[in-house]
Amino acid sequence: MMIMKLKGGLGNQMFQYALFLQLMENGRKVKMDEVNGFKNDPQRTPLLRQTFGVEYETASQKEIIQMTDSYMDLFSRVRRKLFGRKTLEYQQPEDGNFDPRVFEMEDAYLEGFFQSEKYFPGATVRERLRREFALDPQKVLLSDLCWERYQQIRETNSVSIHIRRGDYLEPGTRETFGGICTEEYYVTAVEYILEKYPDAVFYIFSNDKDWTAKHLTGERFITCELDETLPETADMFLMSQCRHHILANSSFSWWSAWLSDTPRKTVVAPKKWLNTADMHDIYTERMVRL
């Protein structure tokens, strides 16, 4: 049996679920651990069920303890001290790139974000993901402004721009993710898009409206400042409806672009994803790295 440790935000959980489905498609028995990945991350919770209505089997605490050799009785603690832990835990490599060994394991407790299309190569799995991750506009567009932006996006040669700052500027996160998607990156990406699509209209999705108001202005730029009480899936849905995409180094914008069904979409991504590693497997074949 394999157990997936669910953790992180919505985009990360979507990647974990994608691998989960691929393992099932490959004939593995897989369960989800919805508990332990959030014990030290109180700001995040399991989101897949409530967001997309997907169903999966969850692992019991007994199964998790058995697989990770986490028994707390005296004998087990002494045994581990003398002979080491007999764990089946698997930790994704620190560079975040694809590891084919995941598909070779029979029993494992999987921990990682698995941010690569290579973890779900099957056509059947990809079709299922597009079907299950399809958001119902009636359930996520809960304001007049949402519907106004939706209509504008459908009527123009729309390009989503995802700008994630906020937590990316905080110590502990900044060192890994910060300083990658700079003003220069967005200006270069906009110029690249305009060379291909002179009639492009840019829809900005950001958690830093002051920065965007200062750096991306003009008639072509429309800021999607949605009500903060709305679900984040409103942003994801509207971004996915755009014809083309300029990504932040964020799994949220990665999935928003992936879910877009525009046949000849252009997807621009930053030339590096992390400051700390060459995370090259997160890029898909059709992405343009700038």
Stockholm file with secondary structure:
# STOCKHOLM 1.0

chainA/1-290         MMIMKLKGGLGNQMFQYALFLQLMENGRKVKMDEVNGFKNDPQRTPLLRQTFGVEYETASQKEIIQMTDSYMDLFSRVRRKLFGRKTLEYQQPEDGNFDPRVFEMEDAYLEGFFQSEKYFPGATVRERLRREFALDPQKVLLSDLCWERYQQIRETNSVSIHIRRGDYLEPGTRETFGGICTEEYYVTAVEYILEKYPDAVFYIFSNDKDWTAKHLTGERFITCELDETLPETADMFLMSQCRHHILANSSFSWWSAWLSDTPRKTVVAPKKWLNTADMHDIYTERMVRL
#=GR chainA/1-290 SS CEEEECCSSHHHHHHHHHHHHHHHHTTCCEEEECSGGGTTCTTCCCCHHHHHCCCCCBCCHHHHHHHHTCCCSHHHHHHHHHHCCCCCEEECCTTCCCCGGGGTCSSEEEESCCCSGGGCCCHHHHHHHHHHTCCCHHHHCCSHHHHHHHHHHHHTEEEEEEECCGGGGSTTTHHHHTTSSCHHHHHHHHHHHHHHCTTEEEEEEESCHHHHHHHSCSTTEEECCCCTTSCHHHHHHHHHHSSEEECCSSHHHHHHHHTCCCTTCCEEECSCSCSSSCCGGGCCTTEEEC
#=GC SS_cons         CEEEECCSSHHHHHHHHHHHHHHHHTTCCEEEECSGGGTTCTTCCCCHHHHHCCCCCBCCHHHHHHHHTCCCSHHHHHHHHHHCCCCCEEECCTTCCCCGGGGTCSSEEEESCCCSGGGCCCHHHHHHHHHHTCCCHHHHCCSHHHHHHHHHHHHTEEEEEEECCGGGGSTTTHHHHTTSSCHHHHHHHHHHHHHHCTTEEEEEEESCHHHHHHHSCSTTEEECCCCTTSCHHHHHHHHHHSSEEECCSSHHHHHHHHTCCCTTCCEEECSCSCSSSCCGGGCCTTEEEC
//
